[in-house]
Amino acid sequence: MRDKLKNITPWMIVVCVLIWVYQVVSYRYGFSPDLTEVLGLSLNGVKDWELWRLVTNIFAHDPTGVFHILFNMAGVWYLGNRL
């Protein structure tokens, strides 16, 4: 079972990076929808029963710089391969 779950880590990284690339493009060029707003965790969103925000915020990263996604994905790779 553990070997099967190890294969999830690279796919999680791919999904996060693809979502981040879309966030960067939408941030710079003003595309809609802005995934940072849609996926990000917000108290008002949860109060309005947008409960997906409790899970989807793990896929949203800061579109203004590369260090947030870089260090988060390094952590996912390190911890995901060890758990």
Order of alpha helices (4+ residues) and beta strands (2+ residues): alpha-alpha-alpha-alpha-alpha-alpha
